[in-house]
Amino acid sequence: MSQTTETQAGGALESPAAGKNQSPLASLDWRQYIIYIAFAVVFVVFAVLLRDDGFLSSNNLLNIARQTATITVIAVVMTYVISCAEIDLSVGSVAGLSSVCTAMAVSNYGLVVGVLAGLAVGVAVGTINGGLVSIFNVPSFLVTLGMLGVAAGVAQWITGSAPQPIRNDTFNLIFGSGNFGPIPGLIVWSAIAVVLGAVVMKKTQFGRQVLATGGNRTAAEYSGVNTKRIKFAVLMLSSVGAAVAGMLYAGRLQSGRFQWGEGDELSAIAAVILGGTSLFGGFGTVVGTLFGALLIGLINNGLILAGLDSSQQQVMRGAIIILAVTLARKK
């Protein structure tokens, strides 16, 4: 008997043995690892080209981690929003509003009230965003785009565009300026966000329901998932995470300003998409998001050390991100 199986059209199919002999590398989808490949390639290129400019010094590498910490915190919670097939454009402005509210409250009422004030900003904005999206079915793009302007305007209004200094040493040490043992506090906050985000996404029912809602909302509802509650929850989580990032800005820079967090929504979304999370929902990876944020920080740092001016940095940064996203795109 022939070892090939005839099709009805007369063609021949490969024998089962042919599939078994296929190389494992041939079946490997390298696109899902593109963020790690891109990170390694960019790191090696900068390490070679900028070896005399201190790129590989421990201080510079720590600076990269510190400078990307706040973006990482925002990007981790943004991973949940995008995995749920939603978007949150207000996170940067929420961070700025949280920073000024925290600074004003710390100066007048002390540490505890200041922290609660910052978190209250996130809860209030998250309630509005989540309610409008989940209850009234307003597209999250429109809701959060409007909230971006509202939060930024309120932050500028209540401060008269003036910075709000924070002279509470305890707050500054906990939220960004100090170290936890030998490790900079910002890196600890970033690590906590990544570990919690990854565990909840992969190991809990909530994480599975977020992915189910983003993948197919109708199927998720037939499976018993309260998709309205999930959408409300991820937008609340996003705003609270942005508020924490605002407090980290305030602690690291020892002041609250409405400008803190400006443009962070774009950096966070870029980090999430670079990390491999589907822009259309249904799949998310927090570890990939971490490497996406680090890649952006790596590019920013390397271009500065290379002596490029701001316009050239913007062009190179955009080109690298476009290339990485294009290579990561599924067929």
N, C-alpha and C positions, 0 to 999 in steps of 0.2 A: 504494500500500500504506500502511496506517495506520502511523504512527510508534510506536505502542504495540504491545506483544506481549500477545496474549490468553492468559490462564491457562486451565487445563482447567475451572476453576470459572466462567469467564466474566468474571473481573475483569481489570483492565488494570494492567500493570506500568509503572514509569517507564522512559522511554527512557534509554539509556546517556548521552546528552548531558546529562540532568538531573543525574546524579552528577558529571559533569565541571564543571558550573557551580556546584557547592556551594562555599560559602566555606571557606577553610582554617581559619578560626576555629571554624566549626561542627563540624569533625571533630577539633578539638583537645581532648584530655582534660585539662582544667585541674586535675583532682584530683591529678594526679601532681606538680603544681607548688605545691600548697597550702602546703607548709612554707616555700617562698621567699616566697609571698604573705603568709603569716601573719607571718613575720619582718619583712618590709618594713612591713606595717601597724602592728605593735606598736612597731617602732622609731620610725616617724613619729609615732604617738600620744604616746609618751613624750617624744619630742624637742620636741613642741609644748607638752605639759602641764607638763613638768619643765625647760623651758629655763632657768628662773631658779634651778634647784636643782643645776646643774652636770652634768646628764645627758650633755650632748654634749662635756664637757671630755675632753681626751686622757687624763688620769689615770683618769677614771671608765670610759671605754671600754676602756682597758688592764686595769683591775680586773675588768671583766666577762670578758674573755678569760682572764685569769689564774685567776679563780675557777671557770671552767668547764673548765679544762685537764684536771684529774684525771678529771672525769666524761667528758670527750671520749675520753680514753685507754681508760677502761673501756667506753664505749659503742661504740667502734670494734670491739673484740674481741667485744662482745655482738652486734654486727651479724652476725658469722659464726655465732654460736650460734643466733640466731633464724632466720637464713636456712636453717639446717640443720634447722629445725623442732624445736629443743630450747630449753631455758631454763636460765639459771644464776642462782640466787638467792643464791649464796654470795659473790659478788664483793666486796660491801661489807665483810664480815667478813674475807675474805682480805686485803684492803687494810689493815685494822687490825692483823691478825696479822703481816703483812709489815713494817709500820712498827715494831712493837715488837721483832721479831726483828732487824731491821736496826739499830735504835738500840742494842740491847744488844751486838750483835756489833761495831759500830763503836767503841763505848766501850771494849770489852775487847780487840779484836784488830785494829782498824784499818779503813781504808776498803775495801780489796779484799774482805776476809772479810765485812764488813758487807753489801756489795752481793750477794755470793754467797749469804749467808744469806737475804736478802730474796727473791732469785730461787728459792732452794731451797724456800721456803714455797709459791710458785706451782707449782713442779714437783710437789711432794708432793701438794698438794690436787688438782691437775689429774689426776695419775695415779689417785688414788682415785675422783674423780668420773667421769673418762673410762672407767676400768675397769669400774665398776659399771654404767654406762649401756651401754657397747658390748659387754661380754662377758656380763654377767648380765642385760641387758635390763631393768634397773630404770628406771622413768621418771625423767628428769632433774629434773623438778619435785621429786620426793620426795628424791632423792639430794642435790641442792644445798640444799634446805630444811633437811635434817638437817645438812649441812656448815656452813650459816650459823650454827647454834647451836654446833657443835663448835669452829669457828675462833674465834668470839667468846669462847667460854668459855675456850679455851686461852690466848688473848691476855690475858684478864683474870687468869687463874690465875697465869701465869708472871711477871706484873708486880705482883701484889698490888693491882691497880687503880691503881697509881701511874704517872705519866708517866715516860718514859725519855728524859732530855735527850740531845741530840747536840751535842757541842762541837767536832766536826771541821769546820772551816771549808770545807775542800775539798768534802766531801760536801754540805754545805748549799748551797754555791754551784752545784754541778753539778745537784743535784736540787731546784731550785725557788727558792732565795733569790737566785741571781745572774742575770746577763745574759750572753747570747752576743752580744758586740758591743752594738748598741743595742736588741736584742730580748730581752725577759724570757725566762729559761730555760724557764719553764713553757709559754710559747707555742711555743717551739721543739720541746719534747717533744710537745706536742699536734699540731703540724704534721707531725712525723715519723710519728706514729701514723696520721694521716689519709692522708698520701701513700702510705705502705706498705700500709695497709689497702685503699685504693682500687685501687692497682696490682695487688695480689695478687688481689683480688676480680674485676677486670675482665680482666686480661691473662694469668693463669696457669691451668694445668690444675687446680691445687688449688681455686681460686676457683670454677671451673666445676663441679667435683665436689661442692663444698659446696652450690651451688644445685640441682644435680641430685638430691642426696640429700634435700634439704628439699622439693623439688617432687614427687618420686615415687620413693620409696625402691626399690620393686620394679623399676621401669623402669631406675633407675640401676644396680642390681645386674645386670640382664640386659645392660646396656651395658658391664659389666666394672668398675664402680666398687666398691671395697671400702668399703661404707658404714659398717661397724664402725670401720675405721681413721679415716674422716673424722669420725665422731662423737667418737672419742677425741681426735683432733687439735684439734677446735674447742673442746672443753672444757678441754684442756690450754692452748690459746692463751688462753682466757678467764681462767684462773687466773693464768697468768704475767703477762698484761696487768694484772690486778687487783693483783698483787704489785708491779709497776712503779708503779702509781698509789699504792700504800701508801708506797713510797719517796719519791715526789713529795710526799705529805703530810708525811712525816718531814722532808724537806729544807726545805720551805716554812715549816713551823711549828717546825722545829729540835727536834723531839721525836717519840717514838713513843708512841701511845696506842691502847688497844683501841677507843676510840670513833671513831677516824678511819675514814672510809668508811661509818659507820653510815647506812643508808638509801640508799646510793648505787646499790644494785641497782635500786631503783624508779625513780630519776632516769635511770639508764642505759637501762632498758627503755623508759621514756617517750620518751627522746631517739631511740631506734632506731625506735619505731613512728611517732612524729611525723615522722621523716625519710622515711618511705615504705616501710620494710622490712615485708614481709608477716609477720604474727604466725604464720601457718600454714606458713611456709617457702617456698623456691623463688624468692624475689626479695629482694635486698638492695642498699642503696645507702649507701656510706660517706660520700659528700659530703652526702647528705640527713641522715645521722646527725649530722654536724658542725653543720648548721644547726638540727637538733632540740636539740642540747645548748646551742647559743648562744641559741636562743629561750628555753629554760628559764632560762638565766643572765640574759638580758635582762629577763624577767618578774620574777625575784627582785630584781634590782637596782632596777628601776623602782618596784616596790611598796614597797621600803625607802625610797627617796628620797621617795615620795609620803606617807610618814609613817603607813602602815597598821600596825596591831599584828600580831603573829604569826598570830592566828586569822583576821584579815581577809585577810592575805597568803595563807594556806592556801586559803581559799575562792576567792579570785580566781584563784590559780594553777591550782587544780583545774578551775575553770570554763573558763579559756582553753584548757587542754590537752584537755578533753573536747570543746570546740567544734572545735578543730583536727583531732582524730582523727575526729570525726563527719563533717566536711567532706571529709576525705581518704579515707573509706571507699568502696570500690568498690561499685557497684550489684550 
